Amino acid sequence: MNKNILVVAISFAFLFASVIFSFTQKSALNDTIKRVKQESFEVNQVASLQNLWKAKGIKSKIENILKTLPSSKKERVNFKRNKVDIKLNNLSDKELNRVLTKLVMLPVQFRGLNITRNKEEFILECLCVW
């Protein structure tokens, strides 16, 4: 009879160990699935942001913004690959506001931005990268 009790106790121990093992495996699998879904979502976000930042029409959009200003106010406008160096002189407050608002709405990064005031006129210097 002692042998039967020992066999039953060992079988219950194996049963208990297998139940615990299956629960830990399910939770580990669920954690892995959540992590993979999160990483997949982040990869998709990065890919969409790369497409946005590598937009090809940004140079023409910046040129259209600067076309609204007379050429006498444009001291320096240099395009190099994916960046532009701009220096505008004698801008009124409305012109400055219009140009900056339109530039800020584009997907560009400002590496440098300097606005100085001379009485009623402004000087805008900026370096934009996309």
BANUDO-468760 format. One record per residue (C-alpha): x, y, z. Coordinates in pm, whole numbers, plus 50000, padded with zeros to 5 digits. Layout:
<zakols>
+-------+-------+-------+
!     u !     v !     w !
+-------+-------+-------+
!     X !     Y !     Z !
...
+-------+-------+-------+
</zakols>
This chain:
<zakols>
+-------+-------+-------+
!     u !     v !     w !
+-------+-------+-------+
! 50000 ! 50000 ! 50000 !
! 50293 ! 50235 ! 50065 !
! 50399 ! 50186 ! 49706 !
! 50058 ! 50298 ! 49578 !
! 50065 ! 50613 ! 49791 !
! 50416 ! 50690 ! 49669 !
! 50313 ! 50643 ! 49302 !
! 50004 ! 50862 ! 49350 !
! 50212 ! 51133 ! 49524 !
! 50473 ! 51131 ! 49245 !
! 50200 ! 51146 ! 48977 !
! 50037 ! 51445 ! 49155 !
! 50377 ! 51614 ! 49174 !
! 50425 ! 51564 ! 48798 !
! 50071 ! 51687 ! 48732 !
! 50130 ! 51998 ! 48945 !
! 50466 ! 52065 ! 48775 !
! 50314 ! 52027 ! 48427 !
! 50028 ! 52268 ! 48511 !
! 50273 ! 52529 ! 48642 !
! 50497 ! 52478 ! 48337 !
! 50205 ! 52524 ! 48096 !
! 50092 ! 52846 ! 48271 !
! 50443 ! 52995 ! 48258 !
! 50478 ! 52900 ! 47891 !
! 50142 ! 53064 ! 47806 !
! 50234 ! 53385 ! 47987 !
! 50578 ! 53392 ! 47820 !
! 50411 ! 53338 ! 47482 !
! 50163 ! 53618 ! 47549 !
! 50447 ! 53853 ! 47649 !
! 50638 ! 53765 ! 47333 !
! 50330 ! 53827 ! 47116 !
! 50272 ! 54167 ! 47280 !
! 50638 ! 54263 ! 47233 !
! 50636 ! 54158 ! 46866 !
! 50316 ! 54357 ! 46801 !
! 50466 ! 54665 ! 46970 !
! 50791 ! 54636 ! 46773 !
! 50597 ! 54590 ! 46449 !
! 50394 ! 54904 ! 46524 !
! 50712 ! 55102 ! 46597 !
! 50877 ! 54982 ! 46275 !
! 50573 ! 55092 ! 46075 !
! 50581 ! 55433 ! 46244 !
! 50951 ! 55479 ! 46169 !
! 50896 ! 55380 ! 45805 !
! 50612 ! 55630 ! 45764 !
! 50818 ! 55907 ! 45928 !
! 51111 ! 55830 ! 45698 !
! 50883 ! 55863 ! 45396 !
! 50753 ! 56194 ! 45528 !
! 51100 ! 56335 ! 45598 !
! 51234 ! 56221 ! 45262 !
! 50960 ! 56403 ! 45076 !
! 51087 ! 56510 ! 44737 !
! 50881 ! 56827 ! 44695 !
! 51021 ! 57020 ! 44990 !
! 51273 ! 57216 ! 44782 !
! 51002 ! 57336 ! 44545 !
! 50774 ! 57425 ! 44838 !
! 51049 ! 57636 ! 44994 !
! 51114 ! 57801 ! 44658 !
! 50742 ! 57883 ! 44629 !
! 50745 ! 58038 ! 44977 !
! 51043 ! 58255 ! 44884 !
! 50890 ! 58358 ! 44548 !
! 50638 ! 58571 ! 44735 !
! 50921 ! 58800 ! 44849 !
! 51092 ! 59051 ! 44619 !
! 51446 ! 58958 ! 44518 !
! 51586 ! 59268 ! 44692 !
! 51499 ! 59111 ! 45029 !
! 51676 ! 58782 ! 44953 !
! 52042 ! 58821 ! 45040 !
! 52127 ! 58450 ! 45046 !
! 51935 ! 58138 ! 44941 !
! 52160 ! 57834 ! 44896 !
! 52021 ! 57485 ! 44832 !
! 52254 ! 57189 ! 44888 !
! 52107 ! 56837 ! 44858 !
! 51863 ! 56824 ! 45148 !
! 51929 ! 57157 ! 45316 !
! 51882 ! 57525 ! 45250 !
! 52061 ! 57828 ! 45393 !
! 51842 ! 58139 ! 45389 !
! 51914 ! 58500 ! 45478 !
! 51640 ! 58758 ! 45423 !
! 51680 ! 59132 ! 45490 !
! 51439 ! 59419 ! 45548 !
! 51133 ! 59207 ! 45621 !
! 50822 ! 59363 ! 45766 !
! 50658 ! 59191 ! 46060 !
! 50383 ! 59050 ! 45836 !
! 50634 ! 58912 ! 45583 !
! 50842 ! 58756 ! 45860 !
! 50536 ! 58599 ! 46017 !
! 50413 ! 58462 ! 45681 !
! 50751 ! 58313 ! 45583 !
! 50815 ! 58155 ! 45924 !
! 50463 ! 58014 ! 45950 !
! 50493 ! 57846 ! 45612 !
! 50842 ! 57712 ! 45687 !
! 50735 ! 57570 ! 46021 !
! 50447 ! 57384 ! 45856 !
! 50693 ! 57192 ! 45634 !
! 50862 ! 56872 ! 45758 !
! 51202 ! 57038 ! 45801 !
! 51440 ! 57060 ! 46092 !
! 51579 ! 57400 ! 46185 !
! 51951 ! 57368 ! 46251 !
! 51987 ! 57740 ! 46297 !
! 51738 ! 58022 ! 46335 !
! 51831 ! 58384 ! 46400 !
! 51593 ! 58679 ! 46384 !
! 51727 ! 59029 ! 46447 !
! 51533 ! 59353 ! 46455 !
! 51643 ! 59685 ! 46305 !
! 51386 ! 59946 ! 46404 !
! 51077 ! 59833 ! 46207 !
! 51248 ! 59574 ! 45989 !
! 51369 ! 59222 ! 46056 !
! 51655 ! 59005 ! 45935 !
! 51589 ! 58631 ! 45914 !
! 51871 ! 58376 ! 45896 !
! 51794 ! 58005 ! 45904 !
! 51937 ! 57669 ! 45807 !
! 51674 ! 57404 ! 45732 !
! 51741 ! 57033 ! 45680 !
! 51500 ! 56768 ! 45557 !
+-------+-------+-------+
</zakols>
